[in-house]
């Protein structure tokens, strides 16, 4: 691996006006990612929603507002992290991404992770965690555990939209983010 590091701009340029799956026929915008290209924390969601498809950025709708509250609780802002999704186009009616769609976008997601080289990855929801760690299970079973993707610690938790639908899940998210903060800021548990 002595190849020069690929930049996010290079990856986005190579993705182009992606027509690799059927989602290209129904999207308004391809949502690549945004934030600090050298962030310590990379957040991977499931898929763009309607607001994201209109605006062209990840996590700008109601789920994004919820996510920003979580970041603020960790003393982070949007411009200090890198945010993307496991797929880059909105599925019709905000349905869960199909396995084939995740598989099609996976090479670009992997390259994004390599380009950012985060200290920690936060995977939001089952599709996000299964994209990075195929066959590992659902977010319900994996949330809050310190997992690993390509040598990078990975913490999974519920997607903000799931928390908006089921507020008691927020307590789980708070606990999961506590695990993330310990890794991110180097705090050891005794």
N, C-alpha and C positions, 0 to 999 in steps of 0.2 A: 504493500500500500504506500508507495512513494509518489503517487499521483498528486498533482496540486489540488488543494482543497477547492471544491466547487462552491461558488457563491449562491446565495438565494436568488440573485438576479439572473445568474446563468440557468438555474433550474427553472425559474419562471419563464425565461425566454425559450427554453427547450420544450416546455409544456405547451407553449403557443396557444392557439385557439383550439384547445383539445376537442377532438371528435372521436375519442377512443371508446365511448359507450353511448347508450341511448340518452343519458342525461343531458348531453349536449343539445338535444333537440328541444328541451323544455326549459332550460336555464336562461336567465337574463345575463348573468355575469359568472365567470369562473372566479371562485374565491380561493386564492392561493394561501394567504397568510399575512400577518402584520405584526409589527412590534420590533423589538431590539434583535438584530441579526446575530448578536453575540450574547444573548440572554442566558442567565443561570437557570431560569425556569422556562421550560417549553410546555405549553398546554395544547393537548390534542383533543378536539371534540369529535362529534359524530359526523355532522353534515351541516352545510349552511341552511338556514331557514329562509322564510320569505323576506324579512327585513335585510338579511345579509345578501340575498340575491338581488334586491333592489339597489342597495348602497354599494355593494362590492367589497365588503370587509367582513371578517368573521366576528361573531358574537357582538352584534350591535343592536339586537332586538331585546325582548324581555329576558331571555336566558343570559344575554350578554350583560344586562344591568345587574342581574343576580351574581354573575361571575365577578363583576367589578367590586361588589360588596365583599366577596370572598378575598379578592386580592388586597383590598384596603385593610381587611382584618389581619392580613399577613404583612402589613406595611409595604405593600407593593402597588405600583400603578400599571396601567395598561402598557405604557411605553417602556417599562422595565422588563417585560416578559415577551416571549414570542408565542403567538396564538395561531393555530391552524386547525384543520379538520382532517379526518381520515379520508374523506372524499371531498372533492373540490367544487362540486355542483349540487344544487338543491334537488333532492328527490321530489317528485310530484306529491303534493299534499303533505309535505314534511314527513313522509313515511321513513321507516328505518332503512338505512342503506342495505342493498342486497350484497351478498358475499362477492359476486362477480364485480360489482362496482368498487367495493373496497379493494379487491385484488388488482383491478385496473389502475387505481390511484396509488397503490402501495409503493411502487418504485419511487414515485415523487415524494411521498411522505418520508420514506427511508432517507432519501437524499436531503430533504429538509432537516431531518434530525442530525445527519452528519454535518451539514453546513453550519447549523447553529451550535452544535456541540454543547448542549446544556449540561448543567450539573445534575438536574433532576427533571423528569418528565411527569406531568400530571395528565392522566388519561381520564376523560370524562365520558362515562357510559360504556356499555358492553361493546358496541361496534369499534370504539376507539381502542379499547384494551385488546380486543380480539384481532384488530389489524396489526398491532405491534407484537402481540404474544398469542399467535394462533393456537387454538386448542387448549388454552389455559382455563377457560370457563367464563362465567358471567361476572358482571361487576358486583352482584350481590354476594358472591363467594370470594371475590378477590379484593374487594375494597379495603383500603387501609393497610394492606400488606406491603412490605417493601419488596417489590419485584425487581427485575432487571431486564433492560433492553440494550443489547450490544454494549454491555458494561456500564450503562447509565442507570442509576436507580430510577424506578418507575413506581409511582403511587397511583392507584385508581380510586375513583369515587363516583358518586352519582352525577349525572349530567344536571346542570342547573335547571333545565326544563322539567326533569323528574322531580326536583325539589319544589319547583313552583306548583306542580300538580299534587304533591304529597309533602307538606311542610314538616312532618315529623322526621323525614329523611335528613333534614338540615343538621340534626344532632350527630348523625353518622358522618356527614361531610365535615363538621367541625373537628371531630376526632381524627378523620383521615388527613385533614390539612395540618393538624398538630404533628402527625408523623412526618409529613412533607417538610414542615418548618424545621424540625430537628435535623433532617438531612441537609436541607438547603443552607441553614445557618451553622451547621456543624455541632449541634448540641447533642451530647451523648446521654442515653438513658442509663440509669443506674439500676 
